[in-house]
Amino acid sequence: MSIRIKLLLSYTGMLLISLLVFAMTASLFTIAATGDVHSLRDFYKVHYQLNPLTEQEESIFLELKYLAKNEPDRLQDQQLLKDFDFKLKTVRAGLYVRRESGRIYQSYTFNQPELGRHLPPYDLNNNQIRSTFNIGERFYAYAKYDFPYSDGQKGSVFVIRERSPFGEVTRKLLPAFVISLAGIIVIFNALLFRWITRSVVKPLDRLRHSAEHIQRGNLQFSLEPNTKDEIGQLNAAFENMRKRLQESVQLRLEDEANRKELISNISHDLRTPITNIKGYIEGIRDGVADTPEKMNKYVNIIYSKAVDLDKLVDELFLYSKLDLKQVPFTLVAVDIVDFLDDCIEEQRYVLEEKGVVIGWAHRPIPPVNVFADLEKIKRTVLNIIGNAQNYMDKEHKNIHISVHPEREWVTVEISDNGTGIPQEALPHIFERFYRAEASRNSSTGGSGLGLAIASQIIEGHGGRIWVESEVGVGTRVFFTLRRTTYEGGEGRHGRQHSDY
């Protein structure tokens, strides 16, 4: 059963219950207005038949009417009239008898001196024998019969009952009020059903259509929430899910493109040394290396290419493990200044052979302690330095290292005066296999994994890495490490930090 049908049935049930409750309330209201439970049955029957009397009063009135027709003079017998009046009193009504010469009998039930003046005139044709009248704020209903006495004078007999004017107004206005209120309830429920349908069913239909779009693989649509209620929150959550799913699909497509590019780059970078190795081996096999000097040269080149190939595979394996978060980090408290001193000394002589001078731009005097995985941070520093020395184009080649301590972080800066990096290439230099020059010539650059590995290592330390560069001036690489509260000197090896 659909929600629309359920809502329709529920509102129909509410409507019927409302009408039933209202009918019961109207019945109790009528009983309260008339003051007689038995009169409820005759309340509107009396109204439409213009019968203002109850059954008991009507029976007594018919007896009096019979006497008026057959024995009119008996209606002057005071004792007889008192007997009839007593019967009427038991049903809360009264008797009034008149003739042209004056009043014959008036019940003391009403205690209304002006009653005679407000009675209708004689009508021997008795065209209207039942009606109502009021005296001031008091309201009366009556049944009368006009007749001639034996001496020819006109006479009238009245059976009168005092009624509540509120009850009479209720009797006249209640039907219209009931019909109006029932109509209002019906219209209100219809409008409420339409409003609920528009605010609940239609948004759910939109959600269903959106789910069908997603099922068909179409994520190029928008489901903006129109309200802030639960349905609006559901729409917002569904829209967020669609955006996340679209981002996931986009990311999957990008990963697929990156995977294809990665395979292409790996194939290229592996094919180059393998091709060189094959070429030199073929040269040896074909007898090109016909002297010991040539043979030695060919073997050295083959060995060099094999080392490059092994290094590439090693870097690729390391990057893959870092990317998959499969490399554990053992962080220790270490003085980063002493650590960088070691790195500078280790690289100094290797770089001097290539005409590159490495040193401090400004060496901090006090110890600057950080949490670091020594092996991986050393790999980061060496990768940055190696990348810098590959792009030197000036006569005096310089690499400088600086440390900038802050309250919670320490920033390490490694700058060079190389060729610089174009601005459009800066956002991509930490991507795997990316090189600023498109030829992927290994003589002008490494594997393309060095800075990508450095980025993964720094992120594993909880820090960040970035680059500032100007073409023709040089490049500055920055990375941050978290400081420690450790200020002691436990040597270059540091100490294990138990919180990591």
HELIX and SHEET records of a PDB file:
HELIX    1   1 ILE A    3  THR A   34  1                                  32    
HELIX    2   2 SER A   39  GLN A   49  1                                  11    
HELIX    3   3 GLU A   55  ASN A   70  1                                  16    
HELIX    4   4 PRO A   72  GLN A   76  5                                   5    
HELIX    5   5 GLN A   78  THR A   90  1                                  13    
HELIX    6   6 GLY A  116  HIS A  118  5                                   3    
HELIX    7   7 PRO A  165  ILE A  196  1                                  32    
HELIX    8   8 THR A  197  VAL A  201  3                                   5    
HELIX    9   9 LYS A  202  GLN A  215  1                                  14    
HELIX   10  10 GLU A  230  ARG A  285  1                                  56    
HELIX   11  11 PRO A  292  ASP A  323  1                                  32    
HELIX   12  12 ILE A  336  GLU A  352  1                                  17    
HELIX   13  13 LEU A  374  GLN A  389  1                                  16    
HELIX   14  14 GLN A  423  HIS A  428  5                                   6    
HELIX   15  15 GLY A  450  GLY A  460  1                                  11    
SHEET    1   A 5 GLY A 102  GLN A 106  0                                        
SHEET    2   A 5 GLY A  94  ARG A  99 -1                                        
SHEET    3   A 5 LYS A 154  ARG A 163 -1                                        
SHEET    4   A 5 ARG A 138  PRO A 148 -1                                        
SHEET    5   A 5 ARG A 130  ILE A 135 -1                                        
SHEET    1   B 3 ASN A 369  ALA A 372  0                                        
SHEET    2   B 3 VAL A 332  ASP A 335 -1                                        
SHEET    3   B 3 ARG A 495  GLN A 496 -1                                        
SHEET    1   C 5 VAL A 356  HIS A 362  0                                        
SHEET    2   C 5 LYS A 397  PRO A 405  1                                        
SHEET    3   C 5 TRP A 409  ASP A 416 -1                                        
SHEET    4   C 5 GLY A 474  ARG A 482 -1                                        
SHEET    5   C 5 ILE A 465  GLU A 470 -1                                        
END                                                                             
